[in-house]
């Protein structure tokens, strides 16, 4: 898998995780999620996805 493909998949997962975390936050607390928490949720979701893609790439 090419690096740009891994970056696209990781970026997509980061955005989905950030939006999902914001939605859950709004459902729980009825207030917008602070942007630094949304960024942290996206960043933390990117780490295992990137490692999974790297692991899958080495198996091929």
N, C-alpha and C positions, 0 to 999 in steps of 0.2 A: 504494500500500500504506500502510495506517495505521501510525502510530508504535507502537502497542501490538502490532501483528502483527510488526513488525521486532524489537521487544524480546523477544517470545516465541520467535521463531526463533533470535535471537542467544543467549538464555539456554539454549535446548535444545542448541545447538552447543557452548556453553561447558561444559555438564554432560557431554555425550558426550566431548568432548576431555579433560576432567579425569579421567573414569573410565577412558578408554582409556590415558591417560598413566600412571595409577596401575597399571593392569593390566600394561602393558609393563614398568614399573619393577619390579613384583613378579616377573615372569618372568625378568628379567635379574639382579636382585640378591637375590631371596628375602627382601626386607624391605619394610615399608610405605614408600610415598613420602612425603617431608615435605610437609606441607600447603601451605607457601609455593610449592613447585614445582608442585603440582597447581593452585593458584590462578593461577600464572604461565602454565601451559599453557592453562588455560581462557581467561584474559584475552588471550593472544596469538592464540588462535583466533578470538576475538570481533572483533578489529579487521578482518581481511579480510572476514569475513562481513557485518559492518555496512556496510562500504564497498561490497561487492557488492550488497547490498540497496538501498543508496542509489543506486547506479549504475543498477540495474534500474528503480528508481522514476522516475528522470529520463528514461529512454528511453521510458516509456509515455506 
